Amino acid sequence: QVQLVESGGGSVQAGGSLRLSCAASGYTYSNRCMGWFRQAPGKEREGVARINTSSGNTYYADSVKGRFTISQDNAKNTVYLLMSSLKPEDTAMYYCAATGGVWYSSCPRAEETGFGYWGQGTQVTVSS
């Protein structure tokens, strides 16, 4: 079965950096999209970043552009999220997700339902 395992969360001070990892197993990695989402208590889930596993095309929420970078290691079926210049408002549970269907170049929008597989999440806490 498909399994997504996140790691790398923790507590950091504002201005610091953190790298999240998402390892996929039991999953056809090519021609898919992987994404990072986050949700803070009392807030709606927000799409943070997405990447097409074959084309390498990336997409970011306006709130993280210039600060976060999504990347991948295809040999390891692993997606990363490098988070820099962290702010307290970045505090949330971060979830890795993967599409169940084929995407050859682009990715579904974050508000769409194309991401069918989800990890358990990893907590990121940014203190001021």
PyMOL commands that place a pseudoatom at each C-alpha (Angstrom):
pseudoatom trace, name=CA, resn=GLN, resi=1, chain=A, elem=C, hetatm=0, pos=[0.000, 0.000, 0.000]
pseudoatom trace, name=CA, resn=VAL, resi=2, chain=A, elem=C, hetatm=0, pos=[1.025, 3.600, -0.492]
pseudoatom trace, name=CA, resn=GLN, resi=3, chain=A, elem=C, hetatm=0, pos=[2.782, 5.120, 2.474]
pseudoatom trace, name=CA, resn=LEU, resi=4, chain=A, elem=C, hetatm=0, pos=[4.059, 8.664, 2.907]
pseudoatom trace, name=CA, resn=VAL, resi=5, chain=A, elem=C, hetatm=0, pos=[6.311, 9.297, 5.887]
pseudoatom trace, name=CA, resn=GLU, resi=6, chain=A, elem=C, hetatm=0, pos=[7.222, 12.843, 6.876]
pseudoatom trace, name=CA, resn=SER, resi=7, chain=A, elem=C, hetatm=0, pos=[10.183, 13.801, 9.009]
pseudoatom trace, name=CA, resn=GLY, resi=8, chain=A, elem=C, hetatm=0, pos=[12.211, 16.851, 9.926]
pseudoatom trace, name=CA, resn=GLY, resi=9, chain=A, elem=C, hetatm=0, pos=[9.699, 18.873, 11.894]
pseudoatom trace, name=CA, resn=GLY, resi=10, chain=A, elem=C, hetatm=0, pos=[10.609, 20.593, 15.112]
pseudoatom trace, name=CA, resn=SER, resi=11, chain=A, elem=C, hetatm=0, pos=[10.761, 23.850, 17.003]
pseudoatom trace, name=CA, resn=VAL, resi=12, chain=A, elem=C, hetatm=0, pos=[12.869, 26.737, 15.723]
pseudoatom trace, name=CA, resn=GLN, resi=13, chain=A, elem=C, hetatm=0, pos=[13.217, 30.447, 16.317]
pseudoatom trace, name=CA, resn=ALA, resi=14, chain=A, elem=C, hetatm=0, pos=[11.959, 33.032, 13.858]
pseudoatom trace, name=CA, resn=GLY, resi=15, chain=A, elem=C, hetatm=0, pos=[14.427, 33.541, 11.037]
pseudoatom trace, name=CA, resn=GLY, resi=16, chain=A, elem=C, hetatm=0, pos=[15.681, 29.984, 11.236]
pseudoatom trace, name=CA, resn=SER, resi=17, chain=A, elem=C, hetatm=0, pos=[15.527, 27.172, 8.707]
pseudoatom trace, name=CA, resn=LEU, resi=18, chain=A, elem=C, hetatm=0, pos=[14.171, 23.658, 8.637]
pseudoatom trace, name=CA, resn=ARG, resi=19, chain=A, elem=C, hetatm=0, pos=[14.063, 20.899, 6.026]
pseudoatom trace, name=CA, resn=LEU, resi=20, chain=A, elem=C, hetatm=0, pos=[11.143, 18.516, 5.862]
pseudoatom trace, name=CA, resn=SER, resi=21, chain=A, elem=C, hetatm=0, pos=[11.353, 15.159, 4.112]
pseudoatom trace, name=CA, resn=CYS, resi=22, chain=A, elem=C, hetatm=0, pos=[8.636, 12.941, 2.686]
pseudoatom trace, name=CA, resn=ALA, resi=23, chain=A, elem=C, hetatm=0, pos=[9.542, 9.396, 1.698]
pseudoatom trace, name=CA, resn=ALA, resi=24, chain=A, elem=C, hetatm=0, pos=[7.078, 7.572, -0.537]
pseudoatom trace, name=CA, resn=SER, resi=25, chain=A, elem=C, hetatm=0, pos=[6.813, 3.804, -0.735]
pseudoatom trace, name=CA, resn=GLY, resi=26, chain=A, elem=C, hetatm=0, pos=[4.456, 1.454, -2.533]
pseudoatom trace, name=CA, resn=TYR, resi=27, chain=A, elem=C, hetatm=0, pos=[3.925, 4.291, -4.996]
pseudoatom trace, name=CA, resn=THR, resi=28, chain=A, elem=C, hetatm=0, pos=[4.501, 4.817, -8.699]
pseudoatom trace, name=CA, resn=TYR, resi=29, chain=A, elem=C, hetatm=0, pos=[6.579, 7.946, -8.334]
pseudoatom trace, name=CA, resn=SER, resi=30, chain=A, elem=C, hetatm=0, pos=[6.945, 9.125, -11.941]
pseudoatom trace, name=CA, resn=ASN, resi=31, chain=A, elem=C, hetatm=0, pos=[4.389, 11.318, -13.700]
pseudoatom trace, name=CA, resn=ARG, resi=32, chain=A, elem=C, hetatm=0, pos=[2.758, 12.299, -10.447]
pseudoatom trace, name=CA, resn=CYS, resi=33, chain=A, elem=C, hetatm=0, pos=[2.624, 15.325, -8.193]
pseudoatom trace, name=CA, resn=MET, resi=34, chain=A, elem=C, hetatm=0, pos=[3.798, 15.591, -4.627]
pseudoatom trace, name=CA, resn=GLY, resi=35, chain=A, elem=C, hetatm=0, pos=[2.773, 18.420, -2.371]
pseudoatom trace, name=CA, resn=TRP, resi=36, chain=A, elem=C, hetatm=0, pos=[3.152, 19.962, 1.039]
pseudoatom trace, name=CA, resn=PHE, resi=37, chain=A, elem=C, hetatm=0, pos=[0.127, 21.277, 2.896]
pseudoatom trace, name=CA, resn=ARG, resi=38, chain=A, elem=C, hetatm=0, pos=[-0.199, 22.806, 6.333]
pseudoatom trace, name=CA, resn=GLN, resi=39, chain=A, elem=C, hetatm=0, pos=[-2.923, 23.399, 8.854]
pseudoatom trace, name=CA, resn=ALA, resi=40, chain=A, elem=C, hetatm=0, pos=[-2.850, 25.410, 12.056]
pseudoatom trace, name=CA, resn=PRO, resi=41, chain=A, elem=C, hetatm=0, pos=[-5.475, 25.073, 14.792]
pseudoatom trace, name=CA, resn=GLY, resi=42, chain=A, elem=C, hetatm=0, pos=[-8.618, 26.968, 13.860]
pseudoatom trace, name=CA, resn=LYS, resi=43, chain=A, elem=C, hetatm=0, pos=[-7.428, 27.650, 10.322]
pseudoatom trace, name=CA, resn=GLU, resi=44, chain=A, elem=C, hetatm=0, pos=[-8.171, 26.157, 6.931]
pseudoatom trace, name=CA, resn=ARG, resi=45, chain=A, elem=C, hetatm=0, pos=[-5.737, 23.769, 5.304]
pseudoatom trace, name=CA, resn=GLU, resi=46, chain=A, elem=C, hetatm=0, pos=[-3.345, 25.607, 3.001]
pseudoatom trace, name=CA, resn=GLY, resi=47, chain=A, elem=C, hetatm=0, pos=[-1.419, 24.297, 0.034]
pseudoatom trace, name=CA, resn=VAL, resi=48, chain=A, elem=C, hetatm=0, pos=[2.219, 25.295, 0.523]
pseudoatom trace, name=CA, resn=ALA, resi=49, chain=A, elem=C, hetatm=0, pos=[4.136, 23.850, -2.417]
pseudoatom trace, name=CA, resn=ARG, resi=50, chain=A, elem=C, hetatm=0, pos=[3.771, 21.268, -5.176]
pseudoatom trace, name=CA, resn=ILE, resi=51, chain=A, elem=C, hetatm=0, pos=[6.137, 19.557, -7.579]
pseudoatom trace, name=CA, resn=ASN, resi=52, chain=A, elem=C, hetatm=0, pos=[5.622, 17.363, -10.611]
pseudoatom trace, name=CA, resn=THR, resi=53, chain=A, elem=C, hetatm=0, pos=[7.861, 14.343, -10.166]
pseudoatom trace, name=CA, resn=SER, resi=54, chain=A, elem=C, hetatm=0, pos=[8.788, 14.082, -13.853]
pseudoatom trace, name=CA, resn=SER, resi=55, chain=A, elem=C, hetatm=0, pos=[8.831, 17.624, -15.223]
pseudoatom trace, name=CA, resn=GLY, resi=56, chain=A, elem=C, hetatm=0, pos=[10.142, 19.220, -12.038]
pseudoatom trace, name=CA, resn=ASN, resi=57, chain=A, elem=C, hetatm=0, pos=[7.635, 22.063, -12.339]
pseudoatom trace, name=CA, resn=THR, resi=58, chain=A, elem=C, hetatm=0, pos=[7.020, 23.683, -8.972]
pseudoatom trace, name=CA, resn=TYR, resi=59, chain=A, elem=C, hetatm=0, pos=[4.235, 25.793, -7.508]
pseudoatom trace, name=CA, resn=TYR, resi=60, chain=A, elem=C, hetatm=0, pos=[4.137, 27.841, -4.318]
pseudoatom trace, name=CA, resn=ALA, resi=61, chain=A, elem=C, hetatm=0, pos=[1.650, 29.668, -2.185]
pseudoatom trace, name=CA, resn=ASP, resi=62, chain=A, elem=C, hetatm=0, pos=[2.175, 33.429, -2.214]
pseudoatom trace, name=CA, resn=SER, resi=63, chain=A, elem=C, hetatm=0, pos=[2.813, 33.367, 1.515]
pseudoatom trace, name=CA, resn=VAL, resi=64, chain=A, elem=C, hetatm=0, pos=[5.971, 31.258, 1.127]
pseudoatom trace, name=CA, resn=LYS, resi=65, chain=A, elem=C, hetatm=0, pos=[7.404, 32.364, -2.228]
pseudoatom trace, name=CA, resn=GLY, resi=66, chain=A, elem=C, hetatm=0, pos=[11.050, 33.285, -1.895]
pseudoatom trace, name=CA, resn=ARG, resi=67, chain=A, elem=C, hetatm=0, pos=[11.357, 31.529, 1.452]
pseudoatom trace, name=CA, resn=PHE, resi=68, chain=A, elem=C, hetatm=0, pos=[10.435, 27.876, 0.837]
pseudoatom trace, name=CA, resn=THR, resi=69, chain=A, elem=C, hetatm=0, pos=[11.828, 25.525, -1.807]
pseudoatom trace, name=CA, resn=ILE, resi=70, chain=A, elem=C, hetatm=0, pos=[10.378, 22.166, -2.785]
pseudoatom trace, name=CA, resn=SER, resi=71, chain=A, elem=C, hetatm=0, pos=[12.755, 19.633, -4.323]
pseudoatom trace, name=CA, resn=GLN, resi=72, chain=A, elem=C, hetatm=0, pos=[13.076, 15.902, -4.854]
pseudoatom trace, name=CA, resn=ASP, resi=73, chain=A, elem=C, hetatm=0, pos=[15.447, 12.963, -5.042]
pseudoatom trace, name=CA, resn=ASN, resi=74, chain=A, elem=C, hetatm=0, pos=[13.908, 10.626, -7.607]
pseudoatom trace, name=CA, resn=ALA, resi=75, chain=A, elem=C, hetatm=0, pos=[16.259, 7.765, -6.745]
pseudoatom trace, name=CA, resn=LYS, resi=76, chain=A, elem=C, hetatm=0, pos=[14.918, 7.820, -3.189]
pseudoatom trace, name=CA, resn=ASN, resi=77, chain=A, elem=C, hetatm=0, pos=[11.283, 8.630, -4.038]
pseudoatom trace, name=CA, resn=THR, resi=78, chain=A, elem=C, hetatm=0, pos=[11.638, 11.476, -1.589]
pseudoatom trace, name=CA, resn=VAL, resi=79, chain=A, elem=C, hetatm=0, pos=[10.402, 15.054, -1.648]
pseudoatom trace, name=CA, resn=TYR, resi=80, chain=A, elem=C, hetatm=0, pos=[11.836, 17.832, 0.486]
pseudoatom trace, name=CA, resn=LEU, resi=81, chain=A, elem=C, hetatm=0, pos=[10.653, 21.197, 1.665]
pseudoatom trace, name=CA, resn=LEU, resi=82, chain=A, elem=C, hetatm=0, pos=[13.412, 23.610, 2.621]
pseudoatom trace, name=CA, resn=MET, resi=83, chain=A, elem=C, hetatm=0, pos=[11.913, 26.285, 4.824]
pseudoatom trace, name=CA, resn=SER, resi=84, chain=A, elem=C, hetatm=0, pos=[13.972, 29.430, 5.358]
pseudoatom trace, name=CA, resn=SER, resi=85, chain=A, elem=C, hetatm=0, pos=[13.351, 32.780, 7.020]
pseudoatom trace, name=CA, resn=LEU, resi=86, chain=A, elem=C, hetatm=0, pos=[10.696, 31.116, 9.117]
pseudoatom trace, name=CA, resn=LYS, resi=87, chain=A, elem=C, hetatm=0, pos=[8.009, 33.230, 10.723]
pseudoatom trace, name=CA, resn=PRO, resi=88, chain=A, elem=C, hetatm=0, pos=[5.701, 32.485, 13.657]
pseudoatom trace, name=CA, resn=GLU, resi=89, chain=A, elem=C, hetatm=0, pos=[2.791, 32.360, 11.218]
pseudoatom trace, name=CA, resn=ASP, resi=90, chain=A, elem=C, hetatm=0, pos=[4.443, 29.342, 9.576]
pseudoatom trace, name=CA, resn=THR, resi=91, chain=A, elem=C, hetatm=0, pos=[3.627, 27.331, 12.694]
pseudoatom trace, name=CA, resn=ALA, resi=92, chain=A, elem=C, hetatm=0, pos=[1.394, 24.430, 11.669]
pseudoatom trace, name=CA, resn=MET, resi=93, chain=A, elem=C, hetatm=0, pos=[1.151, 20.725, 11.126]
pseudoatom trace, name=CA, resn=TYR, resi=94, chain=A, elem=C, hetatm=0, pos=[2.737, 20.019, 7.754]
pseudoatom trace, name=CA, resn=TYR, resi=95, chain=A, elem=C, hetatm=0, pos=[1.416, 17.177, 5.634]
pseudoatom trace, name=CA, resn=CYS, resi=96, chain=A, elem=C, hetatm=0, pos=[2.896, 15.471, 2.609]
pseudoatom trace, name=CA, resn=ALA, resi=97, chain=A, elem=C, hetatm=0, pos=[0.481, 14.436, -0.126]
pseudoatom trace, name=CA, resn=ALA, resi=98, chain=A, elem=C, hetatm=0, pos=[0.645, 12.617, -3.451]
pseudoatom trace, name=CA, resn=THR, resi=99, chain=A, elem=C, hetatm=0, pos=[-1.667, 12.369, -6.426]
pseudoatom trace, name=CA, resn=GLY, resi=100, chain=A, elem=C, hetatm=0, pos=[-3.309, 9.081, -7.252]
pseudoatom trace, name=CA, resn=GLY, resi=101, chain=A, elem=C, hetatm=0, pos=[-3.677, 9.935, -10.925]
pseudoatom trace, name=CA, resn=VAL, resi=102, chain=A, elem=C, hetatm=0, pos=[-1.180, 10.715, -13.650]
pseudoatom trace, name=CA, resn=TRP, resi=103, chain=A, elem=C, hetatm=0, pos=[0.133, 14.252, -14.154]
pseudoatom trace, name=CA, resn=TYR, resi=104, chain=A, elem=C, hetatm=0, pos=[2.674, 14.522, -16.957]
pseudoatom trace, name=CA, resn=SER, resi=105, chain=A, elem=C, hetatm=0, pos=[3.845, 18.096, -16.547]
pseudoatom trace, name=CA, resn=SER, resi=106, chain=A, elem=C, hetatm=0, pos=[1.720, 20.299, -14.322]
pseudoatom trace, name=CA, resn=CYS, resi=107, chain=A, elem=C, hetatm=0, pos=[0.074, 19.758, -10.936]
pseudoatom trace, name=CA, resn=PRO, resi=108, chain=A, elem=C, hetatm=0, pos=[-3.494, 20.081, -9.717]
pseudoatom trace, name=CA, resn=ARG, resi=109, chain=A, elem=C, hetatm=0, pos=[-4.337, 23.247, -7.859]
pseudoatom trace, name=CA, resn=ALA, resi=110, chain=A, elem=C, hetatm=0, pos=[-4.031, 23.007, -4.111]
pseudoatom trace, name=CA, resn=GLU, resi=111, chain=A, elem=C, hetatm=0, pos=[-7.764, 23.478, -3.653]
pseudoatom trace, name=CA, resn=GLU, resi=112, chain=A, elem=C, hetatm=0, pos=[-8.566, 20.599, -6.008]
pseudoatom trace, name=CA, resn=THR, resi=113, chain=A, elem=C, hetatm=0, pos=[-8.984, 16.994, -4.895]
pseudoatom trace, name=CA, resn=GLY, resi=114, chain=A, elem=C, hetatm=0, pos=[-6.222, 15.404, -6.946]
pseudoatom trace, name=CA, resn=PHE, resi=115, chain=A, elem=C, hetatm=0, pos=[-4.068, 14.551, -3.927]
pseudoatom trace, name=CA, resn=GLY, resi=116, chain=A, elem=C, hetatm=0, pos=[-5.396, 11.189, -2.796]
pseudoatom trace, name=CA, resn=TYR, resi=117, chain=A, elem=C, hetatm=0, pos=[-2.609, 9.985, -0.508]
pseudoatom trace, name=CA, resn=TRP, resi=118, chain=A, elem=C, hetatm=0, pos=[-1.590, 11.709, 2.707]
pseudoatom trace, name=CA, resn=GLY, resi=119, chain=A, elem=C, hetatm=0, pos=[1.041, 11.301, 5.379]
pseudoatom trace, name=CA, resn=GLN, resi=120, chain=A, elem=C, hetatm=0, pos=[0.487, 11.603, 9.105]
pseudoatom trace, name=CA, resn=GLY, resi=121, chain=A, elem=C, hetatm=0, pos=[2.072, 15.034, 9.343]
pseudoatom trace, name=CA, resn=THR, resi=122, chain=A, elem=C, hetatm=0, pos=[4.996, 16.615, 11.135]
pseudoatom trace, name=CA, resn=GLN, resi=123, chain=A, elem=C, hetatm=0, pos=[4.732, 19.574, 13.482]
pseudoatom trace, name=CA, resn=VAL, resi=124, chain=A, elem=C, hetatm=0, pos=[6.608, 22.799, 12.783]
pseudoatom trace, name=CA, resn=THR, resi=125, chain=A, elem=C, hetatm=0, pos=[6.671, 25.405, 15.534]
pseudoatom trace, name=CA, resn=VAL, resi=126, chain=A, elem=C, hetatm=0, pos=[8.301, 28.804, 15.030]
pseudoatom trace, name=CA, resn=SER, resi=127, chain=A, elem=C, hetatm=0, pos=[8.798, 30.990, 18.077]
pseudoatom trace, name=CA, resn=SER, resi=128, chain=A, elem=C, hetatm=0, pos=[9.517, 34.708, 18.110]
for i in range(1, 128): cmd.bond("trace and resi %d" % i, "trace and resi %d" % (i + 1))
show_as sticks, trace
zoom trace
